[in-house]
Amino acid sequence: MGLRKFICLEVAGLIICCSSCNWFNPFESSINDNDFRCITYFLPLDNDSSVCFVSASISLYEQNFIEIYDLCVEVSKVDSSSISTCKSISSDTSSIWLSTGGLNNISPEDTLQLSVDSPEFETMSSMTIAPYKAIISNYSMSSRSYFNGEKYFDEISVEFRNPSENKEAYLIQLIVQVDTLDAAIPSFKNLQTDDQNLTVRKFGDRALENSLFFDDSFWGGETYIINFRTSNKKAEGTPYHYILLAHSISTDMYNYFIDLESNSIPYSNIEGGKGCFGSMYSSQILLFP
């Protein structure tokens, strides 16, 4: 059997009115298993809906279809509440929405469990630990303060406080909203930083440089200040604001992201398949010039 190409979809929950996909990344794995499956499921713990992606072997350049089969996804807090959704699948890459508002009283360090069942393949399962929510003790923005050639940048500073003695990890995103009647819909901004402890997300395509992620392994004390910037192409005087999304992410998610950025074999915590099951909390901050 020759080497097969597979696709895994990478998704995070965005807490703005509903849960949605922030991005997706295809990557190839040279695996000789014809029944290989990939799961990517990042559970937003402060939202009432989420999406799990399940992928089988497909061409990177055309959509393949398979016979219809049943698939059930269950996510639960160990020894407590659980949520499940079943549907018929007719595509080799499928998304399954789960109404996760019924997962009650999840606290940091709780163990979460995922199970994906189908008569077509063996059960895939995973476990992850709920992270602590990010503690932001201070933040500021300087508008059009950084000039590079003919480009202006807004500079942002965020101070994080360590919430526990455990290893913590974070992901930062920035959304811009122009405050005029004819404005375009809000959009993610690409981010830049000179801090070598922060990773600018680039895997897959340069258009994905819309997030930073880091852990607290390099912190010298109880707090750490991150500094980053984003280009400002708006005419002077245009009213706008940013929505800063500060996600605290489980260590499984962090390990998965780091491996993708280093072009190594992607971290996986899926039994019976490949991919990542992780969890996250999200905080929002409004930034005005």
Secondary structure as a PSIPRED ss2 file (coil, helix, strand):
# PSIPRED VFORMAT (PSIPRED V4.0)

   1 M C   1.000  0.000  0.000
   2 G C   1.000  0.000  0.000
   3 L C   1.000  0.000  0.000
   4 R E   0.000  0.000  1.000
   5 K C   1.000  0.000  0.000
   6 F E   0.000  0.000  1.000
   7 I C   1.000  0.000  0.000
   8 C C   1.000  0.000  0.000
   9 L C   1.000  0.000  0.000
  10 E C   1.000  0.000  0.000
  11 V C   1.000  0.000  0.000
  12 A C   1.000  0.000  0.000
  13 G E   0.000  0.000  1.000
  14 L C   1.000  0.000  0.000
  15 I C   1.000  0.000  0.000
  16 I C   1.000  0.000  0.000
  17 C C   1.000  0.000  0.000
  18 C C   1.000  0.000  0.000
  19 S C   1.000  0.000  0.000
  20 S C   1.000  0.000  0.000
  21 C E   0.000  0.000  1.000
  22 N C   1.000  0.000  0.000
  23 W C   1.000  0.000  0.000
  24 F C   1.000  0.000  0.000
  25 N C   1.000  0.000  0.000
  26 P C   1.000  0.000  0.000
  27 F C   1.000  0.000  0.000
  28 E C   1.000  0.000  0.000
  29 S C   1.000  0.000  0.000
  30 S C   1.000  0.000  0.000
  31 I E   0.000  0.000  1.000
  32 N C   1.000  0.000  0.000
  33 D C   1.000  0.000  0.000
  34 N C   1.000  0.000  0.000
  35 D C   1.000  0.000  0.000
  36 F C   1.000  0.000  0.000
  37 R C   1.000  0.000  0.000
  38 C E   0.000  0.000  1.000
  39 I E   0.000  0.000  1.000
  40 T E   0.000  0.000  1.000
  41 Y E   0.000  0.000  1.000
  42 F E   0.000  0.000  1.000
  43 L E   0.000  0.000  1.000
  44 P E   0.000  0.000  1.000
  45 L C   1.000  0.000  0.000
  46 D C   1.000  0.000  0.000
  47 N C   1.000  0.000  0.000
  48 D C   1.000  0.000  0.000
  49 S C   1.000  0.000  0.000
  50 S E   0.000  0.000  1.000
  51 V E   0.000  0.000  1.000
  52 C E   0.000  0.000  1.000
  53 F E   0.000  0.000  1.000
  54 V E   0.000  0.000  1.000
  55 S E   0.000  0.000  1.000
  56 A C   1.000  0.000  0.000
  57 S E   0.000  0.000  1.000
  58 I C   1.000  0.000  0.000
  59 S C   1.000  0.000  0.000
  60 L C   1.000  0.000  0.000
  61 Y C   1.000  0.000  0.000
  62 E C   1.000  0.000  0.000
  63 Q C   1.000  0.000  0.000
  64 N C   1.000  0.000  0.000
  65 F E   0.000  0.000  1.000
  66 I E   0.000  0.000  1.000
  67 E E   0.000  0.000  1.000
  68 I E   0.000  0.000  1.000
  69 Y E   0.000  0.000  1.000
  70 D E   0.000  0.000  1.000
  71 L E   0.000  0.000  1.000
  72 C E   0.000  0.000  1.000
  73 V E   0.000  0.000  1.000
  74 E E   0.000  0.000  1.000
  75 V E   0.000  0.000  1.000
  76 S E   0.000  0.000  1.000
  77 K E   0.000  0.000  1.000
  78 V C   1.000  0.000  0.000
  79 D C   1.000  0.000  0.000
  80 S C   1.000  0.000  0.000
  81 S C   1.000  0.000  0.000
  82 S E   0.000  0.000  1.000
  83 I E   0.000  0.000  1.000
  84 S E   0.000  0.000  1.000
  85 T E   0.000  0.000  1.000
  86 C E   0.000  0.000  1.000
  87 K E   0.000  0.000  1.000
  88 S E   0.000  0.000  1.000
  89 I E   0.000  0.000  1.000
  90 S E   0.000  0.000  1.000
  91 S E   0.000  0.000  1.000
  92 D C   1.000  0.000  0.000
  93 T E   0.000  0.000  1.000
  94 S E   0.000  0.000  1.000
  95 S E   0.000  0.000  1.000
  96 I E   0.000  0.000  1.000
  97 W E   0.000  0.000  1.000
  98 L E   0.000  0.000  1.000
  99 S C   1.000  0.000  0.000
 100 T H   0.000  1.000  0.000
 101 G H   0.000  1.000  0.000
 102 G H   0.000  1.000  0.000
 103 L C   1.000  0.000  0.000
 104 N C   1.000  0.000  0.000
 105 N C   1.000  0.000  0.000
 106 I C   1.000  0.000  0.000
 107 S C   1.000  0.000  0.000
 108 P C   1.000  0.000  0.000
 109 E C   1.000  0.000  0.000
 110 D C   1.000  0.000  0.000
 111 T E   0.000  0.000  1.000
 112 L E   0.000  0.000  1.000
 113 Q E   0.000  0.000  1.000
 114 L E   0.000  0.000  1.000
 115 S E   0.000  0.000  1.000
 116 V E   0.000  0.000  1.000
 117 D E   0.000  0.000  1.000
 118 S E   0.000  0.000  1.000
 119 P C   1.000  0.000  0.000
 120 E C   1.000  0.000  0.000
 121 F E   0.000  0.000  1.000
 122 E E   0.000  0.000  1.000
 123 T E   0.000  0.000  1.000
 124 M E   0.000  0.000  1.000
 125 S E   0.000  0.000  1.000
 126 S E   0.000  0.000  1.000
 127 M E   0.000  0.000  1.000
 128 T E   0.000  0.000  1.000
 129 I E   0.000  0.000  1.000
 130 A C   1.000  0.000  0.000
 131 P C   1.000  0.000  0.000
 132 Y C   1.000  0.000  0.000
 133 K C   1.000  0.000  0.000
 134 A C   1.000  0.000  0.000
 135 I E   0.000  0.000  1.000
 136 I E   0.000  0.000  1.000
 137 S E   0.000  0.000  1.000
 138 N E   0.000  0.000  1.000
 139 Y E   0.000  0.000  1.000
 140 S E   0.000  0.000  1.000
 141 M E   0.000  0.000  1.000
 142 S E   0.000  0.000  1.000
 143 S E   0.000  0.000  1.000
 144 R E   0.000  0.000  1.000
 145 S E   0.000  0.000  1.000
 146 Y E   0.000  0.000  1.000
 147 F E   0.000  0.000  1.000
 148 N E   0.000  0.000  1.000
 149 G C   1.000  0.000  0.000
 150 E C   1.000  0.000  0.000
 151 K E   0.000  0.000  1.000
 152 Y E   0.000  0.000  1.000
 153 F E   0.000  0.000  1.000
 154 D E   0.000  0.000  1.000
 155 E E   0.000  0.000  1.000
 156 I E   0.000  0.000  1.000
 157 S E   0.000  0.000  1.000
 158 V E   0.000  0.000  1.000
 159 E E   0.000  0.000  1.000
 160 F E   0.000  0.000  1.000
 161 R E   0.000  0.000  1.000
 162 N C   1.000  0.000  0.000
 163 P C   1.000  0.000  0.000
 164 S C   1.000  0.000  0.000
 165 E C   1.000  0.000  0.000
 166 N C   1.000  0.000  0.000
 167 K C   1.000  0.000  0.000
 168 E C   1.000  0.000  0.000
 169 A E   0.000  0.000  1.000
 170 Y E   0.000  0.000  1.000
 171 L E   0.000  0.000  1.000
 172 I E   0.000  0.000  1.000
 173 Q E   0.000  0.000  1.000
 174 L E   0.000  0.000  1.000
 175 I E   0.000  0.000  1.000
 176 V E   0.000  0.000  1.000
 177 Q E   0.000  0.000  1.000
 178 V E   0.000  0.000  1.000
 179 D C   1.000  0.000  0.000
 180 T C   1.000  0.000  0.000
 181 L C   1.000  0.000  0.000
 182 D C   1.000  0.000  0.000
 183 A C   1.000  0.000  0.000
 184 A C   1.000  0.000  0.000
 185 I C   1.000  0.000  0.000
 186 P C   1.000  0.000  0.000
 187 S E   0.000  0.000  1.000
 188 F E   0.000  0.000  1.000
 189 K C   1.000  0.000  0.000
 190 N C   1.000  0.000  0.000
 191 L C   1.000  0.000  0.000
 192 Q E   0.000  0.000  1.000
 193 T C   1.000  0.000  0.000
 194 D C   1.000  0.000  0.000
 195 D C   1.000  0.000  0.000
 196 Q C   1.000  0.000  0.000
 197 N C   1.000  0.000  0.000
 198 L C   1.000  0.000  0.000
 199 T E   0.000  0.000  1.000
 200 V E   0.000  0.000  1.000
 201 R C   1.000  0.000  0.000
 202 K C   1.000  0.000  0.000
 203 F C   1.000  0.000  0.000
 204 G C   1.000  0.000  0.000
 205 D C   1.000  0.000  0.000
 206 R H   0.000  1.000  0.000
 207 A H   0.000  1.000  0.000
 208 L H   0.000  1.000  0.000
 209 E C   1.000  0.000  0.000
 210 N C   1.000  0.000  0.000
 211 S E   0.000  0.000  1.000
 212 L E   0.000  0.000  1.000
 213 F E   0.000  0.000  1.000
 214 F E   0.000  0.000  1.000
 215 D E   0.000  0.000  1.000
 216 D C   1.000  0.000  0.000
 217 S C   1.000  0.000  0.000
 218 F C   1.000  0.000  0.000
 219 W C   1.000  0.000  0.000
 220 G C   1.000  0.000  0.000
 221 G C   1.000  0.000  0.000
 222 E C   1.000  0.000  0.000
 223 T E   0.000  0.000  1.000
 224 Y E   0.000  0.000  1.000
 225 I E   0.000  0.000  1.000
 226 I E   0.000  0.000  1.000
 227 N E   0.000  0.000  1.000
 228 F E   0.000  0.000  1.000
 229 R E   0.000  0.000  1.000
 230 T E   0.000  0.000  1.000
 231 S E   0.000  0.000  1.000
 232 N C   1.000  0.000  0.000
 233 K C   1.000  0.000  0.000
 234 K C   1.000  0.000  0.000
 235 A C   1.000  0.000  0.000
 236 E C   1.000  0.000  0.000
 237 G C   1.000  0.000  0.000
 238 T C   1.000  0.000  0.000
 239 P C   1.000  0.000  0.000
 240 Y E   0.000  0.000  1.000
 241 H E   0.000  0.000  1.000
 242 Y E   0.000  0.000  1.000
 243 I E   0.000  0.000  1.000
 244 L E   0.000  0.000  1.000
 245 L E   0.000  0.000  1.000
 246 A E   0.000  0.000  1.000
 247 H E   0.000  0.000  1.000
 248 S E   0.000  0.000  1.000
 249 I E   0.000  0.000  1.000
 250 S C   1.000  0.000  0.000
 251 T H   0.000  1.000  0.000
 252 D H   0.000  1.000  0.000
 253 M H   0.000  1.000  0.000
 254 Y H   0.000  1.000  0.000
 255 N H   0.000  1.000  0.000
 256 Y H   0.000  1.000  0.000
 257 F H   0.000  1.000  0.000
 258 I H   0.000  1.000  0.000
 259 D H   0.000  1.000  0.000
 260 L H   0.000  1.000  0.000
 261 E H   0.000  1.000  0.000
 262 S C   1.000  0.000  0.000
 263 N C   1.000  0.000  0.000
 264 S C   1.000  0.000  0.000
 265 I C   1.000  0.000  0.000
 266 P C   1.000  0.000  0.000
 267 Y C   1.000  0.000  0.000
 268 S C   1.000  0.000  0.000
 269 N C   1.000  0.000  0.000
 270 I C   1.000  0.000  0.000
 271 E E   0.000  0.000  1.000
 272 G C   1.000  0.000  0.000
 273 G C   1.000  0.000  0.000
 274 K E   0.000  0.000  1.000
 275 G E   0.000  0.000  1.000
 276 C E   0.000  0.000  1.000
 277 F E   0.000  0.000  1.000
 278 G E   0.000  0.000  1.000
 279 S E   0.000  0.000  1.000
 280 M E   0.000  0.000  1.000
 281 Y E   0.000  0.000  1.000
 282 S E   0.000  0.000  1.000
 283 S E   0.000  0.000  1.000
 284 Q E   0.000  0.000  1.000
 285 I E   0.000  0.000  1.000
 286 L E   0.000  0.000  1.000
 287 L E   0.000  0.000  1.000
 288 F C   1.000  0.000  0.000
 289 P C   1.000  0.000  0.000
